[in-house]
Amino acid sequence: MPAGPSRFSFRLLCWLTVTVLGIAALVWWLWLSPRNGAPEYTSAEVQRATIEDNITALGTLGPLDYVDVGTQVSGQLLTLHVELGDSVEKDQLLAEIDPTLYLAQVEASKAQLANLQAQLADRQAQETLARLQAERQRNLRKLDATSQEALESANATLRSASAQIDAVKAQIRQTESSLKGDQADLDYTRIYAPMSGTVVQQLANQGQTLNANQTAPIVVQIADLSTMTVRTQVSEADISRLKPGMAAYFSTLGQPNRRWEGTLRQILPTPEVINNVVLFNALFDVPNPDGQLLPQMSAQVFFVNESAEDVLTIPVVALGKPIRDSGKPAAVQGNRFEVQVLDEQGALQARTVTIGTRNRVLAEVIDGLEEGEKVVTSGLPAASAENGRSPRRFM
């Protein structure tokens, strides 16, 4: 049967074709895929840079020195001599309260004082007469020309005249004291600047009636803007890292590329709780000679815990397991790590490095690496990264 061998040959040819194509596909896949399952690595060069370990916080600007200028007397704000933003000098007239009532009180006290002084003169004249009469009665009594009763009456009249003088003098002192108070109230109707600075708030308007019976109404606020205070709110997790005297700097929303520097002055002991978050206020001062900083500006603050300039750095993600050496102090142990270095042939080498300043991104390399060397940042097999064995060659 000639048909049978032909069908067998055709089937054999098809089977051989499929087999050859499968082998070719397998070879092609093996050739183009990473050899021996070697992983792809991501690396970074050891470079020089400035590294800084800092604590960040948000802050608000305010003047270091300021004063709320109020009125100690009630009345209508007759004249306001300044406006917001005006520069004022110490003892400059700022405002005037209607002085009509206080002028009347001063005039009344002066009139009462003049009346008492006239009474004092009258009492002094009566005392002089009583003294003369008493002296005459004593002389007559020595000559037995008057009675003892008349002498005693003259002496009593003299003592009464002296007492009346003392009473009038006391009334005069009381009236003088009242006059001083009335004069002070009159003087308070003219409000002067207690310090030099800038008017940063105006809390009363001309023509407004101010009542100082309970609290002193504030007319304006004057601030010295040459030095500003940054009040920052630091979380309780970071506050233990802050110490007075440490360097601090900030930038504002309007000038994000400009940096103002200062020194941490004070950490207030009483925290604020906002949405169940405990925040502590930390204060530091900065000079403001050009007046670019204004009250209530927002600031992005950085407290410098540690910094290093122009040092070798690597990404923190390149650090492997820490190296423990029982013969060295714990502080040194915590700064030694293993990293994987990629050589020129693409092979990896385990290297021990000593790390100094570090933050969340970069770490300072004190020794163990040279500038330009490459360290692996990702792609290491878990076993190799954990045990420190050299991974396979980089493809």
C-alpha positions as CSV (number, residue, x, y, z in Angstrom):
1,M,0.0,0.0,0.0
2,P,1.9,3.1,-1.2
3,A,-0.4,5.5,0.7
4,G,0.7,4.3,4.2
5,P,4.4,5.1,4.0
6,S,3.7,8.5,2.6
7,R,1.4,9.4,5.5
8,F,4.0,8.2,8.0
9,S,6.7,10.3,6.4
10,F,4.5,13.4,6.5
11,R,3.8,12.9,10.2
12,L,7.4,12.4,11.0
13,L,8.3,15.6,9.1
14,C,5.7,17.6,11.0
15,W,6.9,16.3,14.3
16,L,10.6,17.1,13.5
17,T,9.6,20.6,12.4
18,V,7.7,21.3,15.6
19,T,10.6,20.0,17.7
20,V,13.1,22.1,15.9
21,L,11.0,25.3,16.2
22,G,10.5,24.6,19.9
23,I,14.2,24.1,20.5
24,A,14.9,27.3,18.5
25,A,12.4,29.3,20.6
26,L,13.9,27.9,23.8
27,V,17.4,28.9,22.7
28,W,16.2,32.3,21.7
29,W,14.5,32.9,25.1
30,L,17.6,31.7,27.0
31,W,19.8,33.9,25.0
32,L,17.9,37.1,25.4
33,S,16.9,36.6,29.1
34,P,19.3,37.5,31.9
35,R,21.9,34.7,32.1
36,N,21.6,32.3,35.0
37,G,18.8,34.4,36.5
38,A,21.2,37.2,37.4
39,P,19.2,40.3,38.7
40,E,19.3,43.8,37.4
41,Y,20.9,46.2,39.9
42,T,20.4,49.9,40.5
43,S,23.5,51.7,41.6
44,A,24.6,55.2,42.7
45,E,28.0,56.9,42.6
46,V,29.8,58.0,45.8
47,Q,29.7,61.8,45.5
48,R,30.7,64.8,47.5
49,A,27.9,66.9,48.9
50,T,26.7,68.8,51.9
51,I,24.6,66.7,54.2
52,E,22.4,67.9,57.0
53,D,20.4,66.1,59.7
54,N,17.6,68.4,60.7
55,I,14.2,68.6,62.4
56,T,11.5,70.3,60.4
57,A,8.6,72.3,61.7
58,L,6.1,75.1,60.7
59,G,6.4,78.5,62.3
60,T,4.9,81.9,62.4
61,L,6.7,85.2,62.4
62,G,6.2,88.0,65.0
63,P,8.1,91.0,66.3
64,L,10.5,90.4,69.2
65,D,9.6,93.6,70.9
66,Y,6.1,95.1,70.7
67,V,3.7,97.0,72.9
68,D,-0.1,97.4,72.9
69,V,-0.8,101.1,73.3
70,G,-4.1,101.6,75.1
71,T,-6.0,104.4,77.0
72,Q,-6.3,104.6,80.7
73,V,-9.3,106.9,80.6
74,S,-12.7,106.7,79.0
75,G,-14.0,109.0,76.3
76,Q,-14.3,109.7,72.7
77,L,-11.2,109.1,70.5
78,L,-11.0,112.7,69.3
79,T,-8.0,112.5,67.0
80,L,-5.9,109.6,65.8
81,H,-2.5,110.9,64.5
82,V,-1.1,107.7,63.0
83,E,-2.1,105.0,60.5
84,L,-1.2,101.4,59.9
85,G,2.4,101.0,58.7
86,D,3.5,104.4,60.0
87,S,6.9,104.6,61.6
88,V,6.8,106.4,65.0
89,E,9.4,107.6,67.5
90,K,9.3,107.2,71.2
91,D,7.2,109.9,72.9
92,Q,5.5,110.8,69.6
93,L,1.8,111.9,70.0
94,L,-0.4,109.1,68.7
95,A,-4.0,109.9,69.7
96,E,-6.1,112.3,71.8
97,I,-9.2,111.5,73.9
98,D,-11.8,114.3,74.4
99,P,-10.4,116.1,77.5
100,T,-13.5,118.2,78.3
101,L,-14.6,116.3,81.4
102,Y,-11.1,115.9,82.7
103,L,-10.4,119.6,82.3
104,A,-13.5,120.4,84.3
105,Q,-12.3,118.0,87.1
106,V,-8.9,119.7,87.2
107,E,-10.5,123.2,87.4
108,A,-12.8,122.1,90.2
109,S,-9.9,120.6,92.2
110,K,-7.9,123.7,91.7
111,A,-10.8,125.9,92.9
112,Q,-11.3,123.7,96.0
113,L,-7.6,123.8,96.7
114,A,-7.7,127.6,96.5
115,N,-10.6,127.7,98.9
116,L,-8.8,125.6,101.4
117,Q,-5.7,127.7,101.2
118,A,-7.8,130.7,102.0
119,Q,-9.3,128.9,104.9
120,L,-5.9,128.0,106.1
121,A,-4.9,131.7,106.0
122,D,-8.0,132.6,108.1
123,R,-7.2,129.9,110.6
124,Q,-3.6,131.0,110.9
125,A,-4.8,134.5,111.6
126,Q,-7.2,133.3,114.3
127,E,-4.4,131.2,115.8
128,T,-2.2,134.3,116.0
129,L,-4.9,136.3,117.8
130,A,-5.6,133.4,120.2
131,R,-1.8,133.1,120.9
132,L,-1.7,136.8,121.8
133,Q,-4.7,136.6,124.0
134,A,-3.4,133.6,125.8
135,E,0.0,135.4,126.4
136,R,-1.9,138.4,127.7
137,Q,-3.9,136.3,130.1
138,R,-0.8,134.6,131.4
139,N,0.8,138.0,132.1
140,L,-2.3,139.3,133.8
141,R,-2.5,136.1,135.9
142,K,1.0,136.7,137.2
143,L,-0.2,140.1,138.4
144,D,-3.3,138.5,139.8
145,A,-5.3,140.8,137.4
146,T,-7.4,138.1,135.8
147,S,-9.0,134.9,136.8
148,Q,-7.6,131.4,136.3
149,E,-10.8,130.6,134.4
150,A,-10.1,133.3,131.8
151,L,-6.5,132.0,131.4
152,E,-7.7,128.5,130.8
153,S,-10.3,129.7,128.3
154,A,-7.6,131.6,126.3
155,N,-5.4,128.6,126.2
156,A,-8.3,126.4,125.0
157,T,-9.0,128.9,122.2
158,L,-5.4,128.7,121.1
159,R,-5.3,124.9,121.0
160,S,-8.6,124.9,119.0
161,A,-7.1,127.4,116.5
162,S,-4.0,125.2,116.1
163,A,-6.2,122.1,115.6
164,Q,-8.3,123.9,113.0
165,I,-5.1,124.7,111.1
166,D,-4.1,121.1,111.1
167,A,-7.5,120.0,109.8
168,V,-7.4,122.5,106.9
169,K,-3.8,121.4,106.1
170,A,-5.0,117.8,105.9
171,Q,-7.9,118.8,103.6
172,I,-5.4,120.7,101.4
173,R,-3.2,117.5,101.1
174,Q,-6.2,115.5,100.2
175,T,-7.3,118.0,97.6
176,E,-3.8,118.2,96.2
177,S,-3.8,114.5,95.8
178,S,-7.1,114.5,94.0
179,L,-5.8,117.3,91.8
180,K,-2.8,115.1,90.9
181,G,-5.1,112.3,89.9
182,D,-7.3,114.6,87.9
183,Q,-4.2,116.1,86.2
184,A,-3.0,112.6,85.4
185,D,-6.3,111.7,83.9
186,L,-6.1,114.9,81.8
187,D,-2.6,113.9,80.7
188,Y,-3.8,110.4,79.8
189,T,-6.1,112.0,77.2
190,R,-3.0,112.5,75.1
191,I,-1.5,109.1,74.2
192,Y,2.2,109.0,73.4
193,A,4.3,106.2,71.9
194,P,6.2,104.2,74.6
195,M,8.8,103.0,72.1
196,S,10.0,103.5,68.6
197,G,8.7,101.2,65.9
198,T,6.0,100.6,63.3
199,V,2.2,100.7,63.8
200,V,1.3,97.1,63.0
201,Q,-2.3,97.1,64.3
202,Q,-5.0,99.7,64.7
203,L,-7.8,98.6,67.0
204,A,-9.7,101.8,67.4
205,N,-11.1,104.4,65.0
206,Q,-11.3,108.1,65.3
207,G,-14.6,109.1,66.8
208,Q,-15.1,105.9,68.7
209,T,-16.0,106.0,72.3
210,L,-13.6,104.0,74.5
211,N,-14.6,102.6,77.9
212,A,-11.6,102.1,80.2
213,N,-13.6,101.2,83.4
214,Q,-13.1,97.5,83.1
215,T,-10.2,96.9,80.7
216,A,-7.8,99.3,79.0
217,P,-8.9,99.6,75.3
218,I,-6.1,99.1,72.9
219,V,-5.8,101.8,70.3
220,V,-2.7,100.7,68.3
221,Q,0.1,98.1,68.5
222,I,3.6,99.3,67.9
223,A,6.3,96.8,67.0
224,D,10.1,96.9,66.4
225,L,10.4,95.0,63.1
226,S,14.2,95.1,63.1
227,T,14.3,91.7,64.9
228,M,11.7,89.1,64.4
229,T,10.8,86.0,66.5
230,V,9.9,82.7,64.8
231,R,7.5,80.7,66.9
232,T,7.5,77.1,65.8
233,Q,5.4,74.2,66.8
234,V,7.4,71.0,67.2
235,S,5.9,67.6,67.8
236,E,6.6,65.7,71.1
237,A,8.4,63.1,69.0
238,D,11.1,65.6,67.9
239,I,11.2,68.0,70.8
240,S,13.8,65.9,72.8
241,R,16.2,66.5,69.9
242,L,16.1,70.3,70.3
243,K,18.5,72.1,72.5
244,P,18.8,75.9,73.1
245,G,21.7,77.2,71.1
246,M,21.4,74.9,68.1
247,A,21.4,76.5,64.7
248,A,18.1,77.1,62.9
249,Y,17.0,78.6,59.6
250,F,13.8,79.0,57.7
251,S,12.3,80.2,54.4
252,T,9.0,81.9,53.7
253,L,6.2,81.1,51.1
254,G,7.0,84.3,49.3
255,Q,10.7,83.8,49.1
256,P,11.3,80.0,49.2
257,N,14.9,80.3,47.9
258,R,16.0,82.8,50.6
259,R,17.3,81.5,53.9
260,W,17.1,83.3,57.2
261,E,19.3,82.0,60.0
262,G,19.2,82.2,63.7
263,T,19.8,80.3,67.0
264,L,17.2,78.5,69.1
265,R,16.6,80.7,72.1
266,Q,13.9,79.0,74.1
267,I,11.6,76.0,74.3
268,L,8.4,76.8,76.2
269,P,7.5,74.2,78.8
270,T,3.8,74.2,78.3
271,P,2.6,72.4,75.1
272,E,-0.5,73.0,73.0
273,V,-2.8,70.1,72.1
274,I,-4.3,70.5,68.6
275,N,-6.4,67.6,67.3
276,N,-5.0,65.3,70.0
277,V,-1.4,66.2,68.8
278,V,0.9,67.5,71.4
279,L,3.0,70.4,70.1
280,F,5.7,72.4,71.9
281,N,6.6,76.0,71.0
282,A,10.3,76.7,70.2
283,L,11.4,80.3,69.7
284,F,14.4,81.8,67.8
285,D,15.2,85.3,66.6
286,V,16.4,86.6,63.3
287,P,17.5,90.1,62.2
288,N,15.3,91.9,59.7
289,P,17.3,94.9,58.5
290,D,15.6,95.2,55.1
291,G,12.1,94.7,56.5
292,Q,11.2,91.8,54.3
293,L,9.8,89.8,57.2
294,L,6.4,90.8,58.4
295,P,4.2,89.7,61.3
296,Q,2.1,86.5,60.8
297,M,4.1,85.3,57.9
298,S,4.4,81.5,57.7
299,A,7.8,79.9,57.8
300,Q,9.2,76.4,56.9
301,V,11.7,75.9,59.8
302,F,14.7,73.6,60.0
303,F,16.6,73.0,63.2
304,V,20.1,71.7,62.4
305,N,21.0,68.7,64.6
306,E,24.2,67.9,62.7
307,S,25.7,68.9,59.4
308,A,28.8,68.2,57.2
309,E,30.0,70.1,54.2
310,D,31.8,68.8,51.1
311,V,31.9,65.2,52.3
312,L,31.6,61.8,50.5
313,T,27.9,60.7,50.6
314,I,25.9,57.7,49.5
315,P,22.1,57.0,49.5
316,V,20.8,55.7,52.8
317,V,19.1,52.8,50.9
318,A,22.6,51.5,50.0
319,L,23.4,50.7,53.6
320,G,23.1,47.0,54.4
321,K,23.3,45.3,57.7
322,P,25.1,47.1,60.6
323,I,28.5,45.7,61.6
324,R,28.8,44.7,65.3
325,D,32.2,44.7,66.8
326,S,32.4,43.7,70.5
327,G,35.7,45.4,70.8
328,K,34.4,48.9,70.0
329,P,32.0,51.2,71.7
330,A,28.3,51.0,70.9
331,A,28.4,54.4,69.3
332,V,31.0,53.3,66.8
333,Q,29.2,50.0,66.2
334,G,26.1,51.9,65.2
335,N,28.0,53.8,62.5
336,R,29.5,50.8,60.7
337,F,27.6,49.2,57.9
338,E,28.1,46.7,55.0
339,V,27.5,48.0,51.5
340,Q,27.7,46.2,48.1
341,V,30.2,47.9,45.7
342,L,30.0,47.4,41.9
343,D,33.4,47.0,40.3
344,E,34.4,47.8,36.7
345,Q,33.7,44.2,35.6
346,G,30.2,44.3,37.0
347,A,30.9,42.1,40.0
348,L,29.8,43.0,43.5
349,Q,32.0,43.2,46.5
350,A,31.0,43.5,50.1
351,R,32.5,46.5,51.8
352,T,32.4,47.8,55.4
353,V,32.0,51.6,55.7
354,T,31.9,54.0,58.6
355,I,29.0,56.4,58.4
356,G,28.9,59.9,60.0
357,T,26.1,62.4,59.6
358,R,23.0,61.0,58.0
359,N,19.5,62.0,57.2
360,R,16.6,60.2,55.6
361,V,18.2,60.4,52.1
362,L,22.0,60.6,52.4
363,A,24.7,59.3,54.6
364,E,28.2,60.7,55.1
365,V,31.0,58.2,54.4
366,I,33.9,58.6,56.7
367,D,36.0,55.7,55.4
368,G,35.6,52.5,53.3
369,L,34.7,54.1,49.9
370,E,36.3,56.4,47.4
371,E,34.7,59.1,45.3
372,G,33.3,57.8,42.1
373,E,32.8,54.2,43.2
374,K,29.3,52.7,42.7
375,V,27.2,51.2,45.4
376,V,24.2,49.1,44.9
377,T,20.9,50.7,46.0
378,S,18.4,48.0,44.9
379,G,18.1,44.7,43.2
380,L,20.1,42.6,45.7
381,P,18.8,39.1,46.4
382,A,17.4,38.8,49.8
383,A,19.9,36.0,50.8
384,S,22.9,38.0,49.6
385,A,21.8,41.2,51.3
386,E,21.2,39.4,54.5
387,N,24.3,37.1,54.7
388,G,26.8,39.5,53.0
389,R,27.6,36.9,50.2
390,S,28.7,38.4,46.9
391,P,25.8,38.4,44.4
392,R,26.2,37.3,40.8
393,R,27.7,39.4,38.1
394,F,25.9,42.5,36.9
395,M,24.6,42.1,33.4
